[in-house]
Amino acid sequence: MIANRSLPTDTLLPHVTYQNLDEAIAWLTRTFGFTEHYRYGDPISGAQMYLGKAFIMIERARDRRASPAQLGCGTQSLTVFVEDIEAHFERANSAGATIVEDLHETVYGELQYGVEDLDGHHWLFSRHSRDLSPDEWGATISKSPE
């Protein structure tokens, strides 16, 4: 078996579209603390970035691929778990990110906040704050992950 050069198997790698990749890389680095792993294309057409063990691919907007800012609506929400959520919130807020949910504890035991990035993507940054089974907060468990 050939090992994946950039990520292990069974890893979800979302592709997120931005209008200006150089600006997006700088913004994601400054505001959220992401690090660029690699970029490709000339001019740049994509890049892989990471924050801890969370990886994303960012790609240039083109035909049939647009950012929420271009579409006028959200297309998904991305959740990243970080250990020092309070410091992360302060970093994003100080950098001028659009906070759409203040730092709060959810009914399901997460301390989190919501933010929109420069192209309108919705992000949640979260840390576990209480150990709760999904059935304790009202969810119905269908099958436990293995």
N, C-alpha and C positions, 0 to 999 in steps of 0.2 A: 504494500500500500504506500502511495506517495503522500507524504505529509504536506498539508496546505502551507504555503510559504507565508501567508499573512495571518491566518486565523485557524484555530482548530476546527474539526468537524463539529456538527451540531451547534454551531454558533449562528445566531441571527445577525445579519448585517444589513441594516436599513440603508437605502439610498435616498438621499435628501437633496432636492433640487434648489439651486441658488442662481440668481441672475448674474452675479459677479463673484467668481470663485476666489480671487485674490482677497477681495474685501471680506468674504465669508470666512475664509481661513483666519484672517487677522481678527475678526470679530469673535469667532468661536474660541480662539486662543485667549484673547484678552478678557472676554466676558465670562466664559464658562470654564476656562482652564484646559481646553482640549489641546492636544499636541498633534502636529502633523506627522504622519508616518511616511507617506510618500505622495507624490503627485505625478500626473502623466498628461501628455498632450502638449502641443505647441501651436496655438496658445493652449493654456491649461484647460483640460476638459473634465478632469476629475481628480479627486484626492481621497486618501484614507486618513481618518483622524481618530484619536482615542482619548478617553478620559478614564484612567484606571484600567479596568477590564472591559469597558464599554467602547465599542468601535462603531463608526459610521463611515459610509462612503458619501462624499458630496459630489454632485455632478452639475455641469453647466446646463441651464435652461436651454431648451431647443424645441423643435417641433414635437408636439404631443407630450412634452415634459415641461411643466411650468411650476413656479413657486406659488404658495398661497397668496402672496402679494399680487402676482399676475392674475390669478384666478378669481380673486376677491372672496375666497373662502378657505377654510382650513382643510387639509387633506389627511392629516393623521396627528397623533400626539405621541411624542417620544418620552419615555421615562428612563432616567439614569439614576442609579443608586450611588450616593456618595456618603462617606463617613461623617465628615464635618459639615453637615447641612447648613448650620447657622453661618459659618464663614463663607460657604458657597453662595448663600442668599445675599449676604452683604457684598460680596464681590460683584455679583450680577447687578444688584441694585445700584451700587456705586458706579458701575460702568455705564449706567443709563439704560439697561434692558427694560422692556415693558413688562412689569410684573402684573400678571392677570389674576393670581391667587397669592395672597400673603402667606408667609410661613405659618402653617397650622398643623394640628394633629387630626388625622382622619379617623372615621369610625372603625376602619380596618387596621388601625395601629401603625400608621406611617406618619412621620413628620415630613411635610413636603411643602413645596411652593410651585406655582405655575408661572411661566414666562413665555413671551413671544420673542423670537429672534428678529434679526434685521430684514428677513424675507417673509415674516408672518408664520413661521412654523411654531407650533405649540409644544413646549417642553415642560415636563414635570421633573423636578429633582427631589429625591426622597431618601429617607433613612428609616429603617425599622425602629419603632419606638416602644412597641408593646408586642409580646407574643400572643397572637390571637389566631385561632383556627377560623377559616372562613365561615363555618357554621355558627361561630360565636357572634358574628356581626350580621348574620342574616342571609348569607349565601347558601346555596345548595351545592354540596360537593358531588360531582358526577363520577370522577375518577381521580385518584392521587397520581401525581407525576412520579415516574419511576427513575 
